[in-house]
Amino acid sequence: MVNKETLSASGVPITIINEGSSNSADYMSLTDIAKSKNADAPADVIKNWLRSKQTIEFMGVWEQLNNPSFNLQNFAEFRNEAGANAFVMSPKKWIDDTNSIGLISRSGRYGGTYAHIDIAFEFAAWISPEFRLYLYKDYQQLKTSETNKLNIDWNLNRELSRLNYQLQTDAVKEHLIPNAELQKQYGWKYADEADRINVAVFGMTAKEWRDSHPNSQKSENIRYYATKVQLLVLSNLQVLNADMITSGMDESSRSEKLNTVARDQLARFSKSEERLQRIESENKSDNQPFLN
């Protein structure tokens, strides 16, 4: 599934697509960028850019750094011919003849020429240095906004998990140890029920996690390091476990049900988790655009 976003650089709408896998990158529409220079013939603008020897050399260096399957022999021929009056280059020819991964030529929905963000910024600089600055600024704002949203979602899931934990403890108090005098004596039941869910989601108890992380802070626990998807599943399981406790289901049956539901939900949400991880990794410093 292709993920699509749009930003506005100096009033020009620019489409960004991403395949959505954990290691995929953003590709910007060169067609949209080219429309800022010539709205009627953006494909011609891209072809003119590709005719330049400087462009061919830049593209070649980028591919050699990022693409082990890059066709160096054909690239060398293009580099020798680039800049000559008779030299013509199109995105499709470059992709087909060099096995490029930096450009994408799409038809139909989201049609046009797309480039990895490193290359897209280089093209934008050729259009106009000022336009590249606007584009880079707006792209960074888009990524920052996504990161902030992810942080909000994570905190929201933590808060939801905390609130739903109260449902579970209330169920334990009312149905497993209703005698107030015994609640302190059997206080371990609360931790036991929490670990029932920890095992279902994380595959280990809170103590097992602490034993394997001896340098962790006292305020940290296994749930502190949970992903957004894990927190969501954890929150769902707490509600489910509270309902099962209330209905009188035995411990063995509850554990089996929680493990089954956890596996199912984690699998169903895996694509979303990969998407979240990709966005987070793109905001690390080693994934900043390749700019001159």
GIKA-V961887 format. One record per pair of residues at least 24 apart in sequence whose C-alpha atoms are under 10 Angstrom apart, sorted by the first residue. I is the first residue (numbers start at 1). J is the second residue. D is the distance in whole Angstrom. If there is no record, write none. Layout:
I,J,D
I,J,D
This chain:
1,271,10
2,110,9
3,275,9
4,28,10
4,110,8
5,142,9
6,139,10
6,142,9
7,135,8
7,138,7
7,139,7
7,141,9
7,142,7
8,134,9
8,135,8
8,138,7
8,139,9
8,142,10
9,33,9
9,36,10
9,131,7
9,132,9
9,133,9
9,134,5
9,135,5
9,136,8
9,137,8
9,138,6
9,139,8
10,36,9
10,130,9
10,131,7
10,132,10
10,133,10
10,134,6
10,135,8
10,138,9
11,36,9
11,134,10
12,36,7
12,131,10
12,134,10
12,135,9
14,135,9
14,139,10
15,110,8
15,114,9
16,110,9
16,114,8
16,115,9
16,116,10
16,117,9
16,139,10
17,110,8
17,114,8
17,115,10
17,116,10
18,116,10
18,275,10
19,275,9
20,271,8
20,272,9
20,274,7
20,275,6
20,276,9
20,278,8
20,279,9
21,271,8
21,272,9
21,273,10
21,274,6
21,275,6
21,276,10
21,277,9
21,278,7
22,271,9
22,272,10
22,273,9
22,274,5
22,275,6
22,276,8
22,277,6
22,278,5
22,279,8
22,280,10
22,281,9
23,274,9
23,275,9
23,277,9
23,278,6
23,279,10
23,281,9
23,282,9
24,275,9
24,278,7
24,279,10
24,282,9
25,116,7
25,117,8
25,278,8
25,279,9
25,282,8
25,287,9
26,114,9
26,115,8
26,116,6
26,117,6
26,118,9
26,278,10
26,279,10
26,282,9
27,102,9
27,103,8
27,104,8
27,113,9
27,114,6
27,115,5
27,116,4
27,117,6
27,118,9
27,119,9
27,120,8
28,103,10
28,104,10
28,113,8
28,114,5
28,115,5
28,116,6
28,117,6
28,118,9
28,119,9
28,120,6
28,121,9
29,103,10
29,104,9
29,105,10
29,110,9
29,111,9
29,112,7
29,113,6
29,114,4
29,115,6
29,116,9
29,117,9
29,120,8
30,103,9
30,104,10
30,105,10
30,112,8
30,113,6
30,114,5
30,115,6
30,116,10
30,117,10
30,119,9
30,120,6
30,121,9
30,123,8
30,124,8
31,111,9
31,112,6
31,113,6
31,114,7
31,115,10
32,112,8
32,113,9
32,114,9
33,114,10
33,120,8
33,121,10
33,123,8
33,124,7
33,127,8
33,131,9
33,132,10
33,135,9
34,113,10
34,123,9
34,124,8
34,127,7
36,124,10
36,127,8
36,128,10
36,131,9
37,127,7
37,128,9
42,112,9
42,113,10
43,90,9
43,91,9
43,112,8
43,113,8
44,90,9
45,127,9
46,89,9
46,90,8
46,91,8
46,113,9
46,123,8
46,127,10
47,88,7
47,89,6
47,90,5
47,91,7
48,88,8
48,89,8
48,90,9
49,89,9
49,90,9
49,123,8
49,126,8
49,127,9
50,82,9
50,83,9
50,87,10
50,88,8
50,89,6
50,90,7
50,91,8
50,94,9
50,123,9
51,78,9
51,79,10
51,81,9
51,82,6
51,83,6
51,84,8
51,85,9
51,86,10
51,87,6
51,88,6
51,89,6
51,90,8
52,79,9
52,81,10
52,82,6
52,83,5
52,84,9
52,87,9
52,88,10
52,89,9
53,78,9
53,79,6
53,80,8
53,81,8
53,82,5
53,83,5
53,84,9
53,87,10
54,79,9
54,82,8
54,83,9
55,79,9
55,82,9
55,83,10
55,119,9
55,122,9
55,123,9
55,126,9
56,80,10
56,81,10
56,82,7
56,83,9
56,89,10
56,94,9
57,82,9
58,119,8
58,122,9
59,94,10
59,100,9
59,102,8
59,103,9
59,118,10
59,119,7
59,122,10
60,98,9
60,100,9
60,102,10
62,100,10
62,101,10
62,102,8
62,116,10
62,118,8
62,119,8
62,290,9
63,98,9
63,99,9
63,100,7
63,101,7
63,102,7
63,103,10
64,100,10
66,100,10
66,101,8
66,102,9
67,99,9
67,100,7
67,101,7
67,102,9
68,99,10
68,100,10
69,98,9
69,99,7
69,100,8
69,101,9
70,95,10
70,97,9
70,98,6
70,99,5
70,100,6
70,101,8
71,95,10
71,96,10
71,97,7
71,98,5
71,99,6
71,100,8
72,97,10
72,98,7
72,99,10
73,97,10
73,98,8
74,98,6
74,99,10
75,99,10
75,100,10
91,115,10
116,289,9
116,290,10
117,288,9
117,289,6
117,290,8
117,291,10
118,288,9
118,289,5
118,290,5
118,291,7
118,292,10
119,289,9
119,290,8
119,291,9
120,289,9
120,290,10
121,289,8
121,290,8
121,291,7
121,292,9
122,289,10
122,290,9
122,291,7
122,292,8
125,291,10
125,292,10
136,289,9
136,291,10
140,283,9
140,288,10
140,289,10
143,279,8
143,280,9
143,282,8
143,283,7
144,279,10
144,280,10
144,283,8
146,276,9
146,279,8
146,280,9
146,283,10
147,276,9
147,279,7
147,280,7
147,282,10
147,283,8
150,228,8
150,276,8
150,277,10
150,279,9
150,280,8
151,228,9
151,280,10
153,228,7
153,229,10
153,232,10
154,226,9
154,227,8
154,228,5
154,229,9
154,230,10
154,231,8
154,232,9
155,228,9
155,231,10
156,228,9
156,231,9
156,232,9
157,227,10
157,228,7
157,229,9
157,230,9
157,231,6
157,232,6
157,233,9
157,234,9
157,235,8
158,223,9
158,224,8
158,226,9
158,227,10
158,228,8
158,231,6
158,232,8
158,234,9
158,235,8
159,231,10
159,235,9
160,231,9
160,232,8
160,234,10
160,235,7
160,236,9
161,223,10
161,231,7
161,232,7
161,233,9
161,234,7
161,235,4
161,236,8
161,237,9
161,238,8
161,239,9
162,231,10
162,235,8
162,238,10
163,235,9
163,238,10
163,239,10
164,234,9
164,235,6
164,236,8
164,237,9
164,238,6
164,239,6
164,240,10
164,242,9
165,190,10
165,193,10
165,194,8
165,234,9
165,235,8
165,237,10
165,238,6
165,239,8
165,241,10
165,242,9
166,238,9
166,239,9
166,242,9
167,238,7
167,239,7
167,240,10
167,241,9
167,242,6
167,243,9
168,193,8
168,194,8
168,237,10
168,238,6
168,239,7
168,240,9
168,241,7
168,242,5
168,243,8
168,244,10
168,245,8
168,246,9
169,193,8
169,194,9
169,238,9
169,242,8
170,242,8
170,245,10
170,246,10
171,239,10
171,241,9
171,242,5
171,243,8
171,244,9
171,245,6
171,246,6
171,247,10
172,241,10
172,242,8
172,245,7
172,246,8
174,245,9
174,246,8
175,242,10
175,245,7
175,246,6
175,247,9
175,248,8
176,245,8
176,246,9
176,248,9
193,238,9
193,241,8
193,242,10
193,245,10
193,251,9
193,255,9
194,234,10
194,238,8
194,241,10
196,237,10
196,238,10
196,241,9
196,251,9
196,254,9
196,255,6
196,256,10
196,258,8
196,259,9
197,233,10
197,234,7
197,235,9
197,237,7
197,238,7
197,241,8
197,254,10
197,255,8
197,258,7
197,259,8
197,262,9
198,222,8
198,223,8
198,234,8
198,237,10
198,259,10
199,255,9
199,258,9
199,259,8
199,262,10
200,233,10
200,234,9
200,237,9
200,255,8
200,256,9
200,257,9
200,258,6
200,259,5
200,260,8
200,261,9
200,262,6
200,263,8
201,226,9
201,230,7
201,231,9
201,233,7
201,234,7
201,237,9
201,258,9
201,259,8
201,261,9
201,262,6
201,263,8
201,265,10
201,266,8
202,226,8
202,230,8
202,234,9
202,262,9
203,259,9
227,273,8
227,276,9
227,277,9
228,272,9
228,273,7
228,276,8
228,277,10
229,265,9
229,266,7
229,268,10
229,269,7
229,270,8
229,271,10
229,272,8
229,273,6
229,274,10
229,276,9
230,262,9
230,265,9
230,266,7
230,269,9
230,270,10
230,273,9
232,265,9
232,266,9
232,269,9
233,261,9
233,262,7
233,263,9
233,264,10
233,265,7
233,266,7
233,269,9
234,258,10
234,262,8
234,265,10
234,266,10
236,261,9
236,262,9
236,265,9
237,261,8
237,262,7
237,265,10
